Amino acid sequence: VQLQASGGGLVQPGGSLRLSCAASGSIFSINDMGWYRQAPGKQRELVAGITLSGNTNYADSVKGRFTLSRDNAKNTVYLRMNSLKPEDTAVYYCSILTYGVQYWGQGTQVTVSS
């Protein structure tokens, strides 16, 4: 199983980005998909997750600003990030859970700075 993430970059405060993560390989069914992030000197934290049925949960710090969605036909998860703040700066990792095994993408840098 491979996860290919894209969409990170440098954006000014208040700006937007969309992250994508496509899963490939021997995948028959993906249960949960989501995004985590890790800022320098901090632990990795869950940003948002979505179940197979589409139920979502978000970290309190991103509620109302970030939107998570998935396309099951494409095994892809998307994270739309609006009203970005400097404290959103981190490496973002996508993750999937399939048949009890969690897989991670390579990480994509998001930097929010003027």
C-alpha positions as CSV (number, residue, x, y, z in Angstrom):
1,V,0.0,0.0,0.0
2,Q,1.3,3.4,-1.0
3,L,0.0,6.8,-0.1
4,Q,0.8,9.8,-2.3
5,A,0.2,13.2,-0.7
6,S,0.2,16.5,-2.5
7,G,-0.9,20.1,-2.2
8,G,1.3,21.5,0.5
9,G,3.2,24.8,0.2
10,L,3.6,28.3,1.4
11,V,0.6,30.5,2.0
12,Q,-0.1,33.8,3.7
13,P,-2.3,33.9,6.8
14,G,-5.9,33.8,5.9
15,G,-5.2,31.9,2.8
16,S,-6.3,28.4,1.7
17,L,-4.8,25.2,0.6
18,R,-6.1,21.8,-0.4
19,L,-4.3,18.6,0.4
20,S,-4.9,15.4,-1.5
21,C,-3.8,11.9,-0.7
22,A,-4.3,8.9,-3.0
23,A,-3.9,5.4,-1.8
24,S,-2.8,2.6,-4.2
25,G,-1.7,-1.0,-4.0
26,S,-3.5,-4.0,-2.7
27,I,-6.5,-2.2,-1.2
28,F,-9.9,-3.7,-1.2
29,S,-11.6,-1.5,1.5
30,I,-10.4,1.4,3.5
31,N,-12.0,2.0,6.8
32,D,-10.7,5.3,8.1
33,M,-8.8,8.0,6.3
34,G,-7.4,11.1,7.8
35,W,-4.7,13.7,8.2
36,Y,-2.3,14.3,11.0
37,R,0.3,17.0,11.4
38,Q,3.5,17.5,13.3
39,A,5.0,20.9,14.0
40,P,8.7,21.3,15.1
41,G,9.2,20.2,18.7
42,K,5.6,18.9,19.0
43,Q,4.0,15.5,18.9
44,R,2.0,14.4,15.9
45,E,-1.7,15.2,16.2
46,L,-4.8,14.2,14.5
47,V,-6.2,17.0,12.3
48,A,-9.2,15.3,10.9
49,G,-10.5,11.8,10.2
50,I,-13.3,10.3,8.2
51,T,-14.9,6.9,8.3
52,L,-16.0,4.7,5.4
53,S,-19.5,5.9,5.9
54,G,-18.4,9.6,5.8
55,N,-18.6,10.5,9.4
56,T,-15.9,13.1,10.2
57,N,-14.2,14.4,13.3
58,Y,-11.9,17.4,13.6
59,A,-9.4,18.7,16.1
60,D,-10.9,21.7,18.0
61,S,-8.2,24.0,16.6
62,V,-9.4,23.4,13.0
63,K,-13.1,23.1,13.4
64,G,-15.0,25.5,11.1
65,R,-11.9,26.1,9.0
66,F,-10.9,22.7,7.6
67,T,-13.1,20.3,5.6
68,L,-12.3,16.7,5.1
69,S,-13.8,14.6,2.3
70,R,-13.1,11.3,0.6
71,D,-13.7,9.7,-2.8
72,N,-14.0,6.0,-2.2
73,A,-13.9,5.2,-5.9
74,K,-10.5,6.9,-6.2
75,N,-9.2,5.8,-2.7
76,T,-8.5,9.5,-2.2
77,V,-8.9,11.8,0.8
78,Y,-9.0,15.6,0.6
79,L,-8.4,18.2,3.2
80,R,-9.6,21.7,2.4
81,M,-7.9,24.2,4.7
82,N,-9.3,27.8,4.9
83,S,-8.4,30.8,7.0
84,L,-5.0,29.4,7.6
85,K,-3.1,30.6,10.6
86,P,0.7,30.6,11.4
87,E,0.0,27.9,14.0
88,D,-1.2,25.6,11.3
89,T,2.4,25.4,10.0
90,A,3.5,21.7,10.2
91,V,4.3,18.7,8.1
92,Y,1.0,17.1,7.3
93,Y,0.7,13.3,7.0
94,C,-2.2,11.4,5.5
95,S,-3.1,8.0,6.9
96,I,-5.5,5.2,6.2
97,L,-6.7,2.3,8.2
98,T,-7.4,-0.9,6.3
99,Y,-8.0,-4.4,7.8
100,G,-6.6,-3.2,11.1
101,V,-3.3,-1.8,9.6
102,Q,-2.5,1.9,9.6
103,Y,-0.5,3.2,6.7
104,W,1.2,6.6,6.4
105,G,2.0,9.0,3.6
106,Q,5.4,10.7,3.2
107,G,4.3,14.0,4.6
108,T,3.8,17.4,2.9
109,Q,5.0,20.7,4.3
110,V,2.4,23.4,5.0
111,T,3.9,26.8,5.9
112,V,1.7,29.7,6.8
113,S,3.6,32.9,6.9
114,S,3.6,36.5,5.6
